Every structure is written in C-alpha cells, then in structure tokens.
Amino acid sequence: MKTNREEILQSVLQLFMSMNYERVSLQMITRMVGLTKTGIFNYYPTKLDLFVAVADKYLFNAQDPKHKYEESDGTLSDFIDKYVDGVERTMAEIVRLGNVRQEAMPGQSANAGYFHLFQQVLFYYPDGKAKLHAWIESEYDHWRSVIRRAIESGEINRETDVEEAVAQFRLTFVGMSFEMSFYEGLDVNRLAAHFRYIYNQLKR
C-alpha cells in the first residue's frame, strides 16, 4: 500500500502520462495508488492538486537548469557535455517511472507520454501557459549566458549571433526529443554529435 507523497506522485504520474487529465478518474487513482479516496485527500484535496504536484515535481522541477545540469567550468564545450549528461539522467528517470506498469499499458511510450504531460499542463495547470513560457525562457537564458561567455573569452567566433546560436542548440534538442519520442526516445549520443557539429561551426 502506498502511504507517502512520493509513492503517490510516482503512481499518478503514470496515469497522467498515459491518458488525458479528464479521463483520469478518482477511482483509477485510488486503484493505482492503493489508498482510499479519504487517504489520498489527506495528501491532495483534489485531482487538480494531484496533477499540479505531479507537474511541479516531474516537469518544472526536473527540467529546472539548477537541478538538471551540473555546474560547468564556464566554457561552452563543457556546458554541452553537462547538458547532454543532464538530459540523459533526467530522461532515464522519467522513463523508469513511466514504464513501471508497462505491462498494463502495452504500446505506450514513456517518452511520448512525457510530451503528453507537457501539453496537458498547457490546458489544465492553473496559468500553465505562463508557467511553461517562463520555463522555456529560462532555458534560453541559460544558453544565452553560456554563449555570451564563450564569445567574450574567444572560445567561439566573436561574430557569433547569440540568438541564432541559442536557437540552433535549443531547437535541435527539442526537435530531436519530440521526433524520437515516437520511437525509443532521444538518442543522447546523436544529440551530442549534433551539438558538437554546431559548436565546431561556431568556432570558425
């Protein structure tokens, strides 16, 4: 029987990754978690409270640069390595949690389910659009800071357009993540190779 917040959220994460918010019933939640409605409500008074807690923990907190990436040595080259490592660790954890009940959700992909969770936040999380935009902007700001330092230090070409360089890295990651979610999930080795290609172009 699940008796703590962590176990409840891990179980409910799988539900929200595998089906739409409106289809997830309290009965499904109680069966998945192994608690009565009263037991769950002691932790989370409503289904929306549960959904918000899941999104906060496994999306916003997990994707926060402060938690996702280790500190780099200040170079763009090292940041790329730390970024890819952080992506791999985060993705592995989401896949592990999302696939706990793979036998009960045949054909479901944890990677695709994670993108599904993002989209649900847009519609069901209170002021989700603003929160998603703030998170996305924080990612861009992180890249901007690193690339500006790389320009100032002479690590990459001083004529580099910061915004264009940021877009190349960020959109390569997002595009690959989305496309590969329909298969086996993001290939971090290919991501690293693409990032290195962009990096070498910026050094010229």
C-alpha positions as CSV (number, residue, x, y, z in Angstrom):
1,M,0.0,0.0,0.0
2,K,1.3,3.5,-0.9
3,T,1.4,5.7,2.1
4,N,3.6,8.7,1.3
5,R,3.5,11.6,-1.1
6,E,6.5,10.4,-3.2
7,E,4.9,7.0,-4.0
8,I,1.5,8.6,-4.7
9,L,3.0,11.0,-7.2
10,Q,5.1,8.3,-8.9
11,S,1.9,6.2,-9.4
12,V,-0.2,9.1,-10.6
13,L,2.5,10.3,-13.0
14,Q,1.9,7.1,-15.0
15,L,-1.8,7.8,-15.3
16,F,-1.3,11.4,-16.5
17,M,1.4,10.3,-18.9
18,S,-0.8,7.5,-20.4
19,M,-4.1,9.3,-20.7
20,N,-5.7,12.7,-20.7
21,Y,-6.4,14.6,-17.4
22,E,-10.2,14.4,-17.9
23,R,-10.1,10.6,-18.4
24,V,-8.3,10.0,-15.1
25,S,-10.9,9.3,-12.5
26,L,-10.6,9.2,-8.7
27,Q,-11.4,5.5,-8.9
28,M,-8.4,5.0,-11.2
29,I,-6.2,6.9,-8.8
30,T,-7.3,5.0,-5.7
31,R,-6.8,1.7,-7.5
32,M,-3.4,2.8,-8.8
33,V,-2.2,4.2,-5.5
34,G,-3.7,1.6,-3.2
35,L,-5.4,4.1,-0.9
36,T,-9.0,5.1,-0.3
37,K,-10.2,8.5,-1.5
38,T,-10.0,9.8,2.0
39,G,-6.4,8.5,2.3
40,I,-5.4,10.3,-0.9
41,F,-7.3,13.5,0.1
42,N,-5.3,13.7,3.3
43,Y,-2.3,14.5,1.0
44,Y,-4.0,16.1,-2.0
45,P,-7.6,17.5,-1.6
46,T,-8.5,17.4,-5.3
47,K,-7.5,15.7,-8.6
48,L,-6.2,19.1,-9.8
49,D,-4.0,19.3,-6.7
50,L,-2.5,15.9,-7.6
51,F,-2.0,17.0,-11.2
52,V,-0.2,20.2,-10.2
53,A,2.0,18.3,-7.8
54,V,3.0,15.8,-10.5
55,A,3.7,18.6,-13.0
56,D,5.7,20.6,-10.4
57,K,7.9,17.6,-9.5
58,Y,8.4,15.8,-12.7
59,L,8.3,18.6,-15.2
60,F,9.1,22.0,-13.8
61,N,11.4,20.9,-11.0
62,A,13.1,18.1,-13.0
63,Q,13.6,20.4,-16.0
64,D,14.9,23.3,-13.9
65,P,18.5,24.0,-15.0
66,K,19.5,24.3,-11.3
67,H,18.5,20.6,-10.9
68,K,19.1,19.2,-14.3
69,Y,22.7,20.2,-15.1
70,E,25.8,20.1,-13.1
71,E,27.9,23.3,-12.9
72,S,30.3,23.5,-15.9
73,D,33.8,25.0,-15.9
74,G,32.4,28.1,-17.7
75,T,33.2,27.0,-21.3
76,L,30.6,26.2,-23.9
77,S,32.3,22.9,-24.6
78,D,32.0,21.7,-21.0
79,F,28.4,23.1,-20.8
80,I,27.4,20.9,-23.8
81,D,28.8,17.8,-22.0
82,K,27.0,18.7,-18.8
83,Y,23.8,19.5,-20.7
84,V,23.8,16.1,-22.5
85,D,24.6,14.3,-19.3
86,G,21.7,16.1,-17.5
87,V,19.3,15.3,-20.3
88,E,20.3,11.6,-20.2
89,R,19.8,11.4,-16.4
90,T,16.5,13.2,-16.4
91,M,15.2,11.2,-19.3
92,A,16.3,7.9,-17.8
93,E,14.4,8.7,-14.6
94,I,11.2,9.7,-16.3
95,V,11.3,6.6,-18.5
96,R,11.9,4.4,-15.4
97,L,9.0,5.9,-13.6
98,G,6.7,5.9,-16.6
99,N,7.4,2.3,-17.5
100,V,6.8,0.8,-14.1
101,R,3.5,-0.5,-15.3
102,Q,4.4,-1.1,-19.0
103,E,2.6,-4.4,-19.0
104,A,-0.6,-2.6,-18.1
105,M,-0.1,0.0,-20.9
106,P,1.1,-2.0,-23.9
107,G,2.3,0.2,-26.8
108,Q,2.6,3.2,-24.6
109,S,5.9,5.1,-24.7
110,A,7.1,6.9,-21.6
111,N,8.9,9.5,-23.8
112,A,5.7,10.3,-25.8
113,G,3.8,10.3,-22.5
114,Y,6.1,12.9,-21.2
115,F,5.4,15.2,-24.1
116,H,1.7,14.5,-23.5
117,L,2.2,15.7,-19.9
118,F,3.6,19.0,-21.2
119,Q,0.6,19.5,-23.4
120,Q,-1.8,18.8,-20.5
121,V,-0.1,21.4,-18.4
122,L,-1.0,23.9,-21.1
123,F,-4.7,23.2,-20.7
124,Y,-5.2,22.1,-17.1
125,Y,-2.5,23.5,-14.9
126,P,-3.6,26.9,-13.4
127,D,-1.9,29.6,-15.6
128,G,0.0,26.8,-17.2
129,K,0.8,28.7,-20.4
130,A,2.6,31.4,-18.4
131,K,4.5,28.9,-16.4
132,L,5.6,26.9,-19.4
133,H,6.7,30.1,-21.2
134,A,8.7,31.1,-18.1
135,W,10.4,27.7,-18.0
136,I,11.2,27.8,-21.7
137,E,12.6,31.3,-21.4
138,S,14.8,30.2,-18.5
139,E,16.3,27.5,-20.8
140,Y,17.0,30.1,-23.5
141,D,18.5,32.5,-20.9
142,H,20.8,29.7,-19.7
143,W,22.1,29.1,-23.2
144,R,22.5,32.8,-23.8
145,S,24.6,33.3,-20.8
146,V,26.9,30.4,-21.7
147,I,27.3,31.5,-25.3
148,R,28.0,35.1,-24.4
149,R,30.8,34.0,-22.1
150,A,32.2,31.8,-24.9
151,I,32.2,34.8,-27.3
152,E,33.9,37.1,-24.7
153,S,36.5,34.5,-23.9
154,G,37.3,33.9,-27.5
155,E,36.2,30.2,-27.3
156,I,33.9,30.8,-30.3
157,N,33.8,33.3,-33.1
158,R,33.3,36.9,-31.9
159,E,30.9,37.5,-34.8
160,T,28.5,34.8,-33.5
161,D,24.9,35.9,-33.3
162,V,23.9,34.9,-29.8
163,E,20.2,34.4,-30.5
164,E,20.8,32.3,-33.6
165,A,23.3,30.2,-31.8
166,V,20.9,29.6,-28.9
167,A,18.2,28.7,-31.3
168,Q,20.4,26.1,-33.0
169,F,21.2,24.3,-29.8
170,R,17.8,24.6,-28.2
171,L,15.7,23.7,-31.3
172,T,18.0,20.8,-32.2
173,F,17.3,19.3,-28.7
174,V,13.6,20.0,-28.7
175,G,13.1,18.7,-32.3
176,M,15.1,15.5,-31.7
177,S,13.4,14.9,-28.4
178,F,9.9,15.2,-30.0
179,E,10.6,13.2,-33.1
180,M,12.4,10.4,-31.3
181,S,9.7,10.2,-28.7
182,F,7.6,8.3,-31.3
183,Y,10.3,5.6,-31.4
184,E,12.6,4.6,-28.5
185,G,13.2,8.0,-27.1
186,L,16.0,10.6,-27.6
187,D,19.4,9.2,-28.6
188,V,21.7,11.2,-26.5
189,N,24.8,10.2,-28.5
190,R,23.2,11.6,-31.6
191,L,22.3,14.7,-29.7
192,A,25.9,15.1,-28.5
193,A,27.1,14.7,-32.1
194,H,24.8,17.3,-33.4
195,F,25.7,19.7,-30.6
196,R,29.4,19.2,-31.4
197,Y,28.8,19.9,-35.0
198,I,27.1,23.2,-34.1
199,Y,29.9,24.0,-31.7
200,N,32.6,23.5,-34.3
201,Q,30.8,25.7,-36.7
202,L,30.7,28.5,-34.1
203,K,34.4,28.2,-33.6
204,R,35.2,29.0,-37.2
